[in-house]
Amino acid sequence: MGNNILKGKKGIIFGALDSSSIAWKTAERIHNEGGEFILTNAPVSIRMGSINDLAKKTKSEVIPADATNIEDLENLINSTTNKFGGKLDFILHSIGMSVNVRKGKHYTDLNYEWLKKGWDVSAVSFHKLMQSLFKLDAMNEWGSIVALTYIAAQRTFPNYNDMADNKAYLESIARSFGYFFGKEKNVRVNTISQSPTLTTAGKGVKGLDDFIKFADLTSPLGNATAEDCADLTVSLFSDYTKRVTLQNIFNDGGFSNVGVSQEIIDKLNS
Ligand SMILES: NC(=O)c1ccc[n+]([C@@H]2O[C@H](COP(=O)([O-])OP(=O)(O)OC[C@H]3O[C@@H](n4cnc5c(N)ncnc54)[C@H](O)[C@@H]3O)[C@@H](O)[C@H]2O)c1
């Protein structure tokens, strides 16, 4: 059991596909903390994944929405505010997909139609979501919006491909839209930059296992798990972080500020 720090808060969680999804763990944590939510995912992901099991476990409802489709987003937001009889307190955008990564296209040989699709799903969907929430005036004052990102937005990780560019764009949208959401509605907007984590989206990145080991050996606290990410999200949805906004928060065991660790040097010498 948690401490009920989200009691009375209502929201929407995007991106729980299966039990390895970061959004899945986050939904469980929010439920434990007394928050209520609608779960959503793209119709095809709802069919392929196991979101209905999570809905049962967390006593929540599933409303399908393709996050790139404005009509779907507006329907989702209106249905959620109707169900809860009021505005929303938290939103989690936990969505990512690159067709080029999926199809093994190298960064020096990108297919631009696939690039556009991945950019729309992984980055522009965050703008579409916030614009829909903003226009429908669906967020309560002191509400909180979080999207998940990766450090490849700042540093080069060769196999992360065009997702690196999508994440840079996503983080910029968080700051740009967060300014207006803060000024006009007193709503926070932040991104969490998470350690590499074994999930369906994560597994799409070539060499993920080695990536995970390298990050773990580099980070003084070791890699942040999906559960750690869920806990950080809970804190960002709580009233304890009311004036944290426009931030990209590294949940990575310290990885982002380390040049090299002794463990990596020892590995190179052995
Ligand atoms: N796994 C990692 O190593 C890692 C590290 C840092 C950040 N992230 C980010 O965390 C987030 C969640 O990913 P995850 O690792 O839990 O993997 P995941 O595969 O479980 O989640 C990705 C989700 O995006 C959803 N999605 C794809 N297209 C969509 C669309 N058109 N509309 C709505 N939803 C759509 C999928 O159905 C899936 O639920 C992503 O933004 C990812 O980039 C992951």
The ligand as a Gaussian input file, in Angstrom:
#p B3LYP/6-31G(d) Opt

LIG

0 1
 N       12.599000       1.219000     -22.598000
 C       13.564000       2.103000     -22.559000
 O       14.769000       1.775000     -22.552000
 C       13.216000       3.569000     -22.469000
 C       14.187000       4.490000     -22.024000
 C       13.858000       5.848000     -21.981000
 C       12.599000       6.270000     -22.404000
 N       11.679000       5.351000     -22.850000
 C       10.375000       5.842000     -23.302000
 O        9.368000       5.357000     -22.456000
 C        8.132000       5.396000     -23.173000
 C        7.398000       4.079000     -22.975000
 O        8.088000       3.033000     -23.633000
 P        8.314000       1.590000     -22.989000
 O        9.774000       1.384000     -22.930000
 O        7.496000       1.420000     -21.771000
 O        7.815000       0.625000     -24.158000
 P        6.342000       0.096000     -24.579000
 O        6.533000      -0.543000     -25.916000
 O        5.772000      -0.726000     -23.508000
 O        5.482000       1.440000     -24.723000
 C        5.380000       2.198000     -25.918000
 C        3.903000       2.467000     -26.102000
 O        3.651000       3.379000     -27.179000
 C        2.360000       3.005000     -27.660000
 N        2.053000       3.601000     -28.973000
 C        2.722000       3.401000     -30.145000
 N        2.084000       4.067000     -31.133000
 C        1.016000       4.701000     -30.576000
 C       -0.026000       5.535000     -31.085000
 N       -0.091000       5.872000     -32.388000
 N       -0.971000       5.995000     -30.228000
 C       -0.937000       5.667000     -28.905000
 N        0.030000       4.884000     -28.374000
 C        0.984000       4.403000     -29.196000
 C        2.499000       1.488000     -27.739000
 O        1.253000       0.837000     -27.958000
 C        3.120000       1.176000     -26.392000
 O        2.114000       0.988000     -25.423000
 C        8.481000       5.728000     -24.621000
 O        8.331000       7.118000     -24.825000
 C        9.947000       5.348000     -24.674000
 O       10.638000       6.000000     -25.723000
 C       11.952000       4.026000     -22.867000

